[in-house]
């Protein structure tokens, strides 16, 4: 998903919004991964040493990270939590894919437009024979 949002992030920021990725890894490790992937438009932040992931339901009971999107709003009274993609905790309808991030993930939106609909496909960090960071 971040591969896809990298291209949109600078437009989003130019429109006056902020966009950041909060990782559980140390910021140096997260930035090295971002550099390897060619993510030049994503601000990488680290939640190491904080309770951010727990506070915002981005950590499953077994310790695995939950893919979550959060929207925060800056007001004269401070920063408040506005919205989260908490559908990850809801049961999927029979025969349906999980839908917590679907509305902001261009890959799946494009596949939904195809005559056959979404294929049986699993996104991967890398695909055999492809150098993802150097693709245009």
Rosetta blueprint (number, residue, H / E / L):
1 X L
2 X H
3 X H
4 X H
5 X H
6 X H
7 X H
8 X H
9 X H
10 X H
11 X H
12 X H
13 X H
14 X H
15 X L
16 X L
17 X L
18 X L
19 X L
20 X E
21 X E
22 X E
23 X E
24 X L
25 X L
26 X L
27 X H
28 X H
29 X H
30 X H
31 X H
32 X H
33 X H
34 X H
35 X H
36 X H
37 X H
38 X L
39 X L
40 X L
41 X L
42 X L
43 X E
44 X E
45 X E
46 X E
47 X L
48 X L
49 X L
50 X L
51 X L
52 X H
53 X H
54 X H
55 X H
56 X L
57 X L
58 X L
59 X E
60 X L
61 X L
62 X L
63 X L
64 X L
65 X E
66 X L
67 X L
68 X L
69 X L
70 X E
71 X E
72 X E
73 X E
74 X E
75 X E
76 X L
77 X L
78 X E
79 X E
80 X E
81 X E
82 X E
83 X E
84 X E
85 X L
86 X H
87 X H
88 X H
89 X H
90 X L
91 X L
92 X L
93 X L
94 X L
95 X L
96 X L
97 X L
98 X L
99 X L
100 X L
101 X L
102 X H
103 X H
104 X H
105 X L
106 X H
107 X H
108 X H
109 X H
110 X H
111 X H
112 X H
113 X L
114 X L
115 X L
116 X L
117 X L
118 X L
119 X L
120 X L
121 X L
122 X L
123 X L
124 X L
125 X L
126 X L
127 X L
128 X L
129 X L
130 X L
131 X L
132 X H
133 X H
134 X H
135 X L
136 X L
